[in-house]
Amino acid sequence: MLMRLRRPSVLLLSSLLPASLVLAACGGSDSDEAKGLDAVTVSGPVGETPTLDWKSVMTAEKPKAKVLTDGDGEALEKGDVVRVEFTLADGWTHKIAYDSYAPESLSTLVTVGTEKEPQSLTDLLSLGFADQIKAGQKIGSRMAVTVGSEEVFGDYLGSQAAGLLAGLDIGNEDGLLFVADIAGLAGPEGTDEAAPAWAPKIVEENGVPTGLDFTGAPKPSGKLEVATLTKGTGPAVTKGQTILANYLGQIPGAEKPFDASYPKGSALEAVVGGKGASVVKGWSKALVGLPVGSRVLIQIPPKLGYGDKAQGEDIPANSTLYFVVDILDAADTPPAPEPAPADTAAPTDGAAPTDGATTPSVEPSTDASTEE
């Protein structure tokens, strides 16, 4: 009998379930197993959810990668930050656990040749394939990676990440299949437009924003100002969606940004617009309605930012905030989970599932993230 130890008490929620609730699932005989890609056929075009034709239960341990489609884009170099669309399927259940092409899912960023420190659910899942994206591979390529769940996620047992994995029904001894499409370099995609007179100059290094130069720029107008520097070609962001965005924030007179995602290689996942907004009001008002692929420069007056509340030493009270934002992707936001009954104790070990969103190092105040 083939055993799959689906043990959330061991792999995922070690302190939440008693040992008496450990489950074991039975498959067929050992002949129903196959290693890696011998268990499945992957087909379909790059840019769409792959079609998976399963032949048997898939086993996997160390990662094995195979390029299924060679792209015709430029070759990657070490240090390039690329946006990757990916699908994760479980080799035991044959179910798709995550698909970035789905309306409610986001793609992720990978820095070529660099280890990734997960900041969100998509970052965590991308550990299954991130180190298989190497210099020399081309944009537009599709690869398949097979790997054991313990091999990918074993270092994150007992952390908050365990709760995120629990919701995907990934067992601790499952073989996992990742199909990853290298969509392009992480950056704006569209038509460049001229900057308006109020806009400070964006300082770049190797094409990546590193700061803002306010020399010659007028004083803040006290109004929300939005300059589209690149008009994207993707769908428009709608109220309440979750976006994947690279950003840099700086205040006038500052020598450096107060926060930036560009050097981290891991973009912000945030809800814009609506009651569930997780960013300052100025972001929601500026970004809703803009197409994916856009780069915008935003001037946010204090009333749409942090108001009269200082944010550490870098953002004094009543500061006007300037942001460069690249809208890399957008997805429908899943509904929030129902609150637990009053008589049910909430877990306190940090292993409870979250929405997987990361926030800038300076979090918006509660009153500033609600629309008028």
Summary of the structure (lengths in Angstrom):
residues: 372
radius of gyration: 22.2
end to end distance: 60.2
largest distance: 74.3
contacts: 1188
relative contact order: 0.15
helix: 15%
strand: 32%
